[in-house]
């Protein structure tokens, strides 16, 4: 996967929420849109949970900046299923630097796998939902993966908790 296939960050200072995935799916990398696979529940979950006022389509991801919502991934060079991505392509230090630079209010990992890489803990040691605060780092939520491949673990409830949290304003 070459660098032109990866998804660009959608970040700016003081966003209310940044979604963080492990890496682009093969489909997302091919079309250049976050959560682009037709089987991915991301866009439906955003709307059903009340985070967005309508259901956006993957090719509208950049429009979410106007709602104070950004996107990034822990691996900007890998693409595919989590198990297909080279471990060394995950750049947790680079991610931390981005967060310190842009200072979003809340971060939401879109899978336990992404959160486990960030926290350096096994996925079994992580609960869904809001995580304990760590220093001056923004509030962190761990969401169930919206990927169709993870449908056995799907629940909208943590997405609803996230919607309530960002509406209340930390």
MARGUPA-855979 format. One record per atom (N, C-alpha, C): z, y, x; residue in three letters; atom name. Coordinates in steps of 0.2 Angstrom, whole numbers. Layout:
# residues N
((Z Y X) 'ALA' 'CA')
...
# end
This chain:
# residues 170
((0 -6 4) 'UNK' 'N')
((0 0 0) 'UNK' 'CA')
((0 6 5) 'UNK' 'C')
((-5 10 4) 'UNK' 'N')
((-5 16 8) 'UNK' 'CA')
((-2 22 5) 'UNK' 'C')
((0 27 9) 'UNK' 'N')
((4 33 7) 'UNK' 'CA')
((1 36 1) 'UNK' 'C')
((-6 36 0) 'UNK' 'N')
((-9 40 -5) 'UNK' 'CA')
((-8 36 -12) 'UNK' 'C')
((-6 30 -12) 'UNK' 'N')
((-5 26 -18) 'UNK' 'CA')
((2 27 -21) 'UNK' 'C')
((7 30 -17) 'UNK' 'N')
((14 31 -19) 'UNK' 'CA')
((14 37 -24) 'UNK' 'C')
((19 37 -28) 'UNK' 'N')
((21 43 -33) 'UNK' 'CA')
((24 49 -29) 'UNK' 'C')
((21 55 -31) 'UNK' 'N')
((25 61 -28) 'UNK' 'CA')
((31 62 -31) 'UNK' 'C')
((36 64 -28) 'UNK' 'N')
((42 66 -31) 'UNK' 'CA')
((41 72 -36) 'UNK' 'C')
((45 72 -41) 'UNK' 'N')
((45 78 -46) 'UNK' 'CA')
((52 80 -46) 'UNK' 'C')
((53 85 -41) 'UNK' 'N')
((60 88 -40) 'UNK' 'CA')
((59 95 -39) 'UNK' 'C')
((64 99 -42) 'UNK' 'N')
((65 106 -40) 'UNK' 'CA')
((73 107 -40) 'UNK' 'C')
((75 113 -38) 'UNK' 'N')
((82 115 -38) 'UNK' 'CA')
((85 115 -45) 'UNK' 'C')
((91 112 -45) 'UNK' 'N')
((96 112 -51) 'UNK' 'CA')
((93 109 -57) 'UNK' 'C')
((89 103 -57) 'UNK' 'N')
((87 100 -63) 'UNK' 'CA')
((94 97 -66) 'UNK' 'C')
((93 96 -73) 'UNK' 'N')
((99 93 -76) 'UNK' 'CA')
((99 85 -75) 'UNK' 'C')
((94 82 -73) 'UNK' 'N')
((94 75 -73) 'UNK' 'CA')
((88 73 -68) 'UNK' 'C')
((89 68 -64) 'UNK' 'N')
((84 65 -60) 'UNK' 'CA')
((84 58 -61) 'UNK' 'C')
((79 55 -63) 'UNK' 'N')
((78 47 -63) 'UNK' 'CA')
((76 45 -56) 'UNK' 'C')
((79 39 -54) 'UNK' 'N')
((78 36 -48) 'UNK' 'CA')
((77 29 -48) 'UNK' 'C')
((71 27 -46) 'UNK' 'N')
((69 20 -47) 'UNK' 'CA')
((69 17 -40) 'UNK' 'C')
((68 11 -39) 'UNK' 'N')
((67 7 -33) 'UNK' 'CA')
((61 10 -29) 'UNK' 'C')
((55 8 -33) 'UNK' 'N')
((49 10 -30) 'UNK' 'CA')
((44 10 -36) 'UNK' 'C')
((38 13 -35) 'UNK' 'N')
((33 12 -40) 'UNK' 'CA')
((31 5 -42) 'UNK' 'C')
((29 4 -48) 'UNK' 'N')
((26 -2 -50) 'UNK' 'CA')
((19 -2 -47) 'UNK' 'C')
((16 -8 -47) 'UNK' 'N')
((9 -8 -45) 'UNK' 'CA')
((5 -4 -49) 'UNK' 'C')
((6 -4 -56) 'UNK' 'N')
((2 0 -61) 'UNK' 'CA')
((3 7 -60) 'UNK' 'C')
((10 9 -59) 'UNK' 'N')
((11 16 -58) 'UNK' 'CA')
((8 19 -51) 'UNK' 'C')
((8 15 -46) 'UNK' 'N')
((5 17 -40) 'UNK' 'CA')
((-3 18 -41) 'UNK' 'C')
((-6 13 -45) 'UNK' 'N')
((-13 14 -46) 'UNK' 'CA')
((-15 20 -50) 'UNK' 'C')
((-11 21 -55) 'UNK' 'N')
((-13 27 -59) 'UNK' 'CA')
((-10 34 -58) 'UNK' 'C')
((-4 33 -53) 'UNK' 'N')
((-1 39 -51) 'UNK' 'CA')
((4 42 -56) 'UNK' 'C')
((6 38 -61) 'UNK' 'N')
((11 40 -66) 'UNK' 'CA')
((17 36 -65) 'UNK' 'C')
((23 39 -66) 'UNK' 'N')
((30 35 -66) 'UNK' 'CA')
((30 31 -73) 'UNK' 'C')
((33 25 -72) 'UNK' 'N')
((34 20 -77) 'UNK' 'CA')
((28 19 -82) 'UNK' 'C')
((22 18 -78) 'UNK' 'N')
((16 18 -82) 'UNK' 'CA')
((14 11 -85) 'UNK' 'C')
((17 6 -83) 'UNK' 'N')
((15 -1 -86) 'UNK' 'CA')
((16 -1 -94) 'UNK' 'C')
((12 -3 -97) 'UNK' 'N')
((12 -3 -105) 'UNK' 'CA')
((19 -7 -107) 'UNK' 'C')
((21 -12 -103) 'UNK' 'N')
((27 -16 -105) 'UNK' 'CA')
((34 -12 -103) 'UNK' 'C')
((33 -7 -100) 'UNK' 'N')
((39 -3 -98) 'UNK' 'CA')
((42 1 -104) 'UNK' 'C')
((49 0 -105) 'UNK' 'N')
((52 4 -110) 'UNK' 'CA')
((54 11 -109) 'UNK' 'C')
((53 13 -103) 'UNK' 'N')
((56 20 -100) 'UNK' 'CA')
((54 25 -105) 'UNK' 'C')
((48 26 -107) 'UNK' 'N')
((46 32 -111) 'UNK' 'CA')
((49 32 -118) 'UNK' 'C')
((49 26 -121) 'UNK' 'N')
((52 24 -127) 'UNK' 'CA')
((59 26 -127) 'UNK' 'C')
((63 23 -122) 'UNK' 'N')
((70 24 -121) 'UNK' 'CA')
((72 31 -121) 'UNK' 'C')
((68 35 -117) 'UNK' 'N')
((70 42 -116) 'UNK' 'CA')
((70 45 -123) 'UNK' 'C')
((65 44 -127) 'UNK' 'N')
((65 47 -134) 'UNK' 'CA')
((70 44 -139) 'UNK' 'C')
((71 38 -139) 'UNK' 'N')
((75 34 -143) 'UNK' 'CA')
((83 36 -142) 'UNK' 'C')
((84 37 -135) 'UNK' 'N')
((91 39 -133) 'UNK' 'CA')
((93 46 -135) 'UNK' 'C')
((87 50 -136) 'UNK' 'N')
((88 57 -137) 'UNK' 'CA')
((88 62 -131) 'UNK' 'C')
((85 59 -126) 'UNK' 'N')
((85 63 -120) 'UNK' 'CA')
((79 68 -120) 'UNK' 'C')
((73 66 -123) 'UNK' 'N')
((68 70 -124) 'UNK' 'CA')
((66 71 -132) 'UNK' 'C')
((64 76 -134) 'UNK' 'N')
((63 78 -141) 'UNK' 'CA')
((57 74 -144) 'UNK' 'C')
((53 71 -140) 'UNK' 'N')
((47 67 -143) 'UNK' 'CA')
((46 61 -138) 'UNK' 'C')
((42 57 -139) 'UNK' 'N')
((40 51 -135) 'UNK' 'CA')
((34 54 -130) 'UNK' 'C')
((35 55 -124) 'UNK' 'N')
((30 57 -119) 'UNK' 'CA')
((27 50 -117) 'UNK' 'C')
((21 52 -114) 'UNK' 'N')
((16 46 -111) 'UNK' 'CA')
((17 47 -104) 'UNK' 'C')
((16 41 -100) 'UNK' 'N')
((17 41 -93) 'UNK' 'CA')
((13 47 -89) 'UNK' 'C')
((7 48 -92) 'UNK' 'N')
((3 54 -89) 'UNK' 'CA')
((6 61 -90) 'UNK' 'C')
((11 61 -94) 'UNK' 'N')
((14 68 -95) 'UNK' 'CA')
((21 69 -91) 'UNK' 'C')
((22 64 -86) 'UNK' 'N')
((28 64 -82) 'UNK' 'CA')
((30 71 -79) 'UNK' 'C')
((25 75 -77) 'UNK' 'N')
((26 81 -74) 'UNK' 'CA')
((29 86 -79) 'UNK' 'C')
((27 85 -85) 'UNK' 'N')
((29 90 -90) 'UNK' 'CA')
((37 90 -91) 'UNK' 'C')
((40 84 -89) 'UNK' 'N')
((47 84 -90) 'UNK' 'CA')
((51 89 -85) 'UNK' 'C')
((48 91 -80) 'UNK' 'N')
((51 96 -76) 'UNK' 'CA')
((53 102 -81) 'UNK' 'C')
((49 104 -86) 'UNK' 'N')
((51 109 -90) 'UNK' 'CA')
((57 108 -94) 'UNK' 'C')
((59 102 -95) 'UNK' 'N')
((65 100 -99) 'UNK' 'CA')
((71 99 -94) 'UNK' 'C')
((70 100 -87) 'UNK' 'N')
((75 99 -82) 'UNK' 'CA')
((76 92 -80) 'UNK' 'C')
((70 88 -80) 'UNK' 'N')
((71 81 -79) 'UNK' 'CA')
((66 80 -73) 'UNK' 'C')
((68 77 -68) 'UNK' 'N')
((64 75 -62) 'UNK' 'CA')
((64 68 -60) 'UNK' 'C')
((60 66 -55) 'UNK' 'N')
((59 59 -54) 'UNK' 'CA')
((58 58 -46) 'UNK' 'C')
((61 52 -44) 'UNK' 'N')
((60 50 -37) 'UNK' 'CA')
((61 43 -36) 'UNK' 'C')
((60 40 -31) 'UNK' 'N')
((61 33 -30) 'UNK' 'CA')
((64 32 -23) 'UNK' 'C')
((68 26 -22) 'UNK' 'N')
((71 25 -15) 'UNK' 'CA')
((66 23 -10) 'UNK' 'C')
((60 20 -12) 'UNK' 'N')
((55 18 -8) 'UNK' 'CA')
((49 23 -10) 'UNK' 'C')
((46 27 -6) 'UNK' 'N')
((40 31 -7) 'UNK' 'CA')
((34 27 -5) 'UNK' 'C')
((35 22 -1) 'UNK' 'N')
((29 19 2) 'UNK' 'CA')
((27 12 -1) 'UNK' 'C')
((32 9 -3) 'UNK' 'N')
((31 2 -6) 'UNK' 'CA')
((29 3 -14) 'UNK' 'C')
((26 -3 -16) 'UNK' 'N')
((25 -3 -23) 'UNK' 'CA')
((25 -10 -26) 'UNK' 'C')
((27 -11 -32) 'UNK' 'N')
((27 -18 -34) 'UNK' 'CA')
((33 -20 -37) 'UNK' 'C')
((35 -26 -38) 'UNK' 'N')
((41 -29 -41) 'UNK' 'CA')
((46 -28 -35) 'UNK' 'C')
((52 -27 -37) 'UNK' 'N')
((58 -26 -32) 'UNK' 'CA')
((58 -31 -26) 'UNK' 'C')
((57 -37 -28) 'UNK' 'N')
((57 -42 -23) 'UNK' 'CA')
((51 -42 -18) 'UNK' 'C')
((46 -39 -20) 'UNK' 'N')
((40 -38 -16) 'UNK' 'CA')
((40 -32 -11) 'UNK' 'C')
((45 -28 -11) 'UNK' 'N')
((45 -22 -7) 'UNK' 'CA')
((49 -23 -1) 'UNK' 'C')
((46 -21 5) 'UNK' 'N')
((50 -22 11) 'UNK' 'CA')
((56 -18 11) 'UNK' 'C')
((62 -22 13) 'UNK' 'N')
((68 -19 13) 'UNK' 'CA')
((68 -12 17) 'UNK' 'C')
((65 -12 23) 'UNK' 'N')
((65 -7 27) 'UNK' 'CA')
((61 0 24) 'UNK' 'C')
((57 -1 19) 'UNK' 'N')
((54 4 16) 'UNK' 'CA')
((59 8 11) 'UNK' 'C')
((65 6 10) 'UNK' 'N')
((70 9 6) 'UNK' 'CA')
((73 15 10) 'UNK' 'C')
((73 21 8) 'UNK' 'N')
((75 26 12) 'UNK' 'CA')
((81 30 9) 'UNK' 'C')
((87 27 9) 'UNK' 'N')
((93 29 6) 'UNK' 'CA')
((95 36 9) 'UNK' 'C')
((95 36 15) 'UNK' 'N')
((97 42 19) 'UNK' 'CA')
((92 48 17) 'UNK' 'C')
((86 47 16) 'UNK' 'N')
((81 52 14) 'UNK' 'CA')
((82 54 7) 'UNK' 'C')
((84 49 3) 'UNK' 'N')
((86 51 -4) 'UNK' 'CA')
((92 55 -5) 'UNK' 'C')
((97 54 -1) 'UNK' 'N')
((103 58 -1) 'UNK' 'CA')
((101 65 1) 'UNK' 'C')
((97 66 6) 'UNK' 'N')
((95 72 9) 'UNK' 'CA')
((91 76 3) 'UNK' 'C')
((87 73 -1) 'UNK' 'N')
((83 76 -6) 'UNK' 'CA')
((89 78 -11) 'UNK' 'C')
((93 74 -13) 'UNK' 'N')
((98 76 -18) 'UNK' 'CA')
((103 82 -16) 'UNK' 'C')
((104 82 -9) 'UNK' 'N')
((108 87 -6) 'UNK' 'CA')
((104 94 -6) 'UNK' 'C')
((98 93 -5) 'UNK' 'N')
((93 99 -5) 'UNK' 'CA')
((92 102 -12) 'UNK' 'C')
((91 97 -17) 'UNK' 'N')
((89 100 -24) 'UNK' 'CA')
((95 100 -29) 'UNK' 'C')
((100 97 -27) 'UNK' 'N')
((107 98 -31) 'UNK' 'CA')
((106 97 -39) 'UNK' 'C')
((103 91 -41) 'UNK' 'N')
((103 90 -48) 'UNK' 'CA')
((110 89 -51) 'UNK' 'C')
((111 90 -57) 'UNK' 'N')
((118 89 -60) 'UNK' 'CA')
((119 82 -61) 'UNK' 'C')
((114 78 -63) 'UNK' 'N')
((115 71 -64) 'UNK' 'CA')
((110 67 -61) 'UNK' 'C')
((111 61 -59) 'UNK' 'N')
((106 56 -56) 'UNK' 'CA')
((107 50 -61) 'UNK' 'C')
((101 47 -63) 'UNK' 'N')
((101 41 -66) 'UNK' 'CA')
((97 36 -63) 'UNK' 'C')
((100 30 -60) 'UNK' 'N')
((96 25 -57) 'UNK' 'CA')
((93 21 -63) 'UNK' 'C')
((87 19 -63) 'UNK' 'N')
((84 15 -68) 'UNK' 'CA')
((84 8 -67) 'UNK' 'C')
((89 6 -63) 'UNK' 'N')
((90 -2 -62) 'UNK' 'CA')
((96 -2 -58) 'UNK' 'C')
((99 -8 -59) 'UNK' 'N')
((105 -10 -55) 'UNK' 'CA')
((103 -11 -48) 'UNK' 'C')
((97 -13 -47) 'UNK' 'N')
((94 -14 -40) 'UNK' 'CA')
((94 -8 -36) 'UNK' 'C')
((91 -2 -39) 'UNK' 'N')
((91 4 -36) 'UNK' 'CA')
((98 6 -34) 'UNK' 'C')
((103 6 -39) 'UNK' 'N')
((110 8 -38) 'UNK' 'CA')
((113 4 -32) 'UNK' 'C')
((111 -3 -32) 'UNK' 'N')
((114 -7 -27) 'UNK' 'CA')
((112 -5 -20) 'UNK' 'C')
((106 -3 -19) 'UNK' 'N')
((103 -1 -13) 'UNK' 'CA')
((107 6 -11) 'UNK' 'C')
((108 10 -16) 'UNK' 'N')
((111 17 -14) 'UNK' 'CA')
((118 15 -12) 'UNK' 'C')
((122 11 -16) 'UNK' 'N')
((129 10 -15) 'UNK' 'CA')
((130 5 -10) 'UNK' 'C')
((125 1 -8) 'UNK' 'N')
((126 -4 -3) 'UNK' 'CA')
((131 -9 -6) 'UNK' 'C')
((130 -11 -12) 'UNK' 'N')
((134 -16 -15) 'UNK' 'CA')
((129 -21 -19) 'UNK' 'C')
((132 -27 -20) 'UNK' 'N')
((128 -32 -24) 'UNK' 'CA')
((127 -29 -31) 'UNK' 'C')
((122 -31 -35) 'UNK' 'N')
((121 -29 -42) 'UNK' 'CA')
((126 -31 -46) 'UNK' 'C')
((129 -37 -44) 'UNK' 'N')
((135 -40 -48) 'UNK' 'CA')
((141 -36 -48) 'UNK' 'C')
((142 -31 -43) 'UNK' 'N')
((148 -27 -42) 'UNK' 'CA')
((147 -20 -46) 'UNK' 'C')
((141 -19 -49) 'UNK' 'N')
((140 -13 -52) 'UNK' 'CA')
((140 -14 -60) 'UNK' 'C')
((143 -9 -63) 'UNK' 'N')
((143 -9 -70) 'UNK' 'CA')
((138 -4 -73) 'UNK' 'C')
((135 -5 -78) 'UNK' 'N')
((130 0 -81) 'UNK' 'CA')
((134 6 -84) 'UNK' 'C')
((131 12 -84) 'UNK' 'N')
((134 18 -87) 'UNK' 'CA')
((136 23 -81) 'UNK' 'C')
((141 27 -83) 'UNK' 'N')
((143 33 -78) 'UNK' 'CA')
((147 29 -72) 'UNK' 'C')
((146 31 -66) 'UNK' 'N')
((149 29 -60) 'UNK' 'CA')
((155 33 -58) 'UNK' 'C')
((160 31 -55) 'UNK' 'N')
((165 35 -52) 'UNK' 'CA')
((162 41 -48) 'UNK' 'C')
((165 47 -48) 'UNK' 'N')
((162 52 -44) 'UNK' 'CA')
((164 51 -37) 'UNK' 'C')
((159 53 -33) 'UNK' 'N')
((160 53 -25) 'UNK' 'CA')
((159 60 -22) 'UNK' 'C')
((165 63 -21) 'UNK' 'N')
((164 69 -18) 'UNK' 'CA')
((160 75 -21) 'UNK' 'C')
((156 78 -18) 'UNK' 'N')
((152 83 -21) 'UNK' 'CA')
((145 81 -24) 'UNK' 'C')
((144 74 -23) 'UNK' 'N')
((138 71 -25) 'UNK' 'CA')
((137 72 -33) 'UNK' 'C')
((131 73 -35) 'UNK' 'N')
((131 74 -43) 'UNK' 'CA')
((133 67 -46) 'UNK' 'C')
((134 68 -53) 'UNK' 'N')
((136 63 -57) 'UNK' 'CA')
((131 57 -57) 'UNK' 'C')
((133 51 -57) 'UNK' 'N')
((128 45 -56) 'UNK' 'CA')
((129 41 -62) 'UNK' 'C')
((123 39 -65) 'UNK' 'N')
((123 34 -71) 'UNK' 'CA')
((119 28 -68) 'UNK' 'C')
((120 22 -70) 'UNK' 'N')
((116 16 -69) 'UNK' 'CA')
((114 14 -75) 'UNK' 'C')
((107 13 -76) 'UNK' 'N')
((104 11 -82) 'UNK' 'CA')
((101 4 -81) 'UNK' 'C')
((101 0 -87) 'UNK' 'N')
((97 -6 -86) 'UNK' 'CA')
((90 -4 -85) 'UNK' 'C')
((86 -9 -81) 'UNK' 'N')
((79 -8 -80) 'UNK' 'CA')
((75 -8 -86) 'UNK' 'C')
((71 -3 -87) 'UNK' 'N')
((66 -3 -93) 'UNK' 'CA')
((60 -7 -92) 'UNK' 'C')
((60 -10 -86) 'UNK' 'N')
((54 -15 -84) 'UNK' 'CA')
((54 -21 -89) 'UNK' 'C')
((48 -22 -91) 'UNK' 'N')
((47 -28 -95) 'UNK' 'CA')
((49 -35 -92) 'UNK' 'C')
((49 -35 -85) 'UNK' 'N')
((52 -41 -82) 'UNK' 'CA')
((59 -41 -82) 'UNK' 'C')
((63 -36 -84) 'UNK' 'N')
((70 -36 -85) 'UNK' 'CA')
((72 -36 -92) 'UNK' 'C')
((68 -39 -97) 'UNK' 'N')
((69 -38 -104) 'UNK' 'CA')
((76 -42 -106) 'UNK' 'C')
((77 -47 -102) 'UNK' 'N')
((83 -51 -104) 'UNK' 'CA')
((90 -47 -103) 'UNK' 'C')
((90 -42 -99) 'UNK' 'N')
((96 -38 -98) 'UNK' 'CA')
((95 -31 -102) 'UNK' 'C')
((90 -30 -106) 'UNK' 'N')
((89 -23 -109) 'UNK' 'CA')
((95 -21 -114) 'UNK' 'C')
((97 -15 -114) 'UNK' 'N')
((101 -12 -119) 'UNK' 'CA')
((100 -5 -119) 'UNK' 'C')
((99 -1 -125) 'UNK' 'N')
((98 6 -125) 'UNK' 'CA')
((105 10 -124) 'UNK' 'C')
((111 6 -125) 'UNK' 'N')
((117 10 -125) 'UNK' 'CA')
((118 14 -119) 'UNK' 'C')
((118 12 -113) 'UNK' 'N')
((119 16 -107) 'UNK' 'CA')
((114 22 -107) 'UNK' 'C')
((108 22 -110) 'UNK' 'N')
((103 27 -110) 'UNK' 'CA')
((106 32 -115) 'UNK' 'C')
((109 30 -121) 'UNK' 'N')
((112 35 -126) 'UNK' 'CA')
((118 38 -123) 'UNK' 'C')
((122 35 -119) 'UNK' 'N')
((128 38 -115) 'UNK' 'CA')
((126 43 -111) 'UNK' 'C')
((120 42 -107) 'UNK' 'N')
((117 47 -103) 'UNK' 'CA')
((115 53 -107) 'UNK' 'C')
((112 52 -112) 'UNK' 'N')
((110 58 -117) 'UNK' 'CA')
((116 62 -119) 'UNK' 'C')
((121 59 -121) 'UNK' 'N')
((127 62 -123) 'UNK' 'CA')
((130 66 -117) 'UNK' 'C')
((130 63 -111) 'UNK' 'N')
((133 66 -105) 'UNK' 'CA')
((129 72 -104) 'UNK' 'C')
((122 72 -103) 'UNK' 'N')
((119 78 -101) 'UNK' 'CA')
((119 83 -106) 'UNK' 'C')
((119 81 -113) 'UNK' 'N')
((120 86 -118) 'UNK' 'CA')
((126 90 -118) 'UNK' 'C')
((132 86 -116) 'UNK' 'N')
((138 90 -116) 'UNK' 'CA')
((139 94 -110) 'UNK' 'C')
((135 93 -105) 'UNK' 'N')
((135 97 -99) 'UNK' 'CA')
((141 95 -95) 'UNK' 'C')
((141 92 -89) 'UNK' 'N')
((146 90 -85) 'UNK' 'CA')
((150 96 -82) 'UNK' 'C')
# end
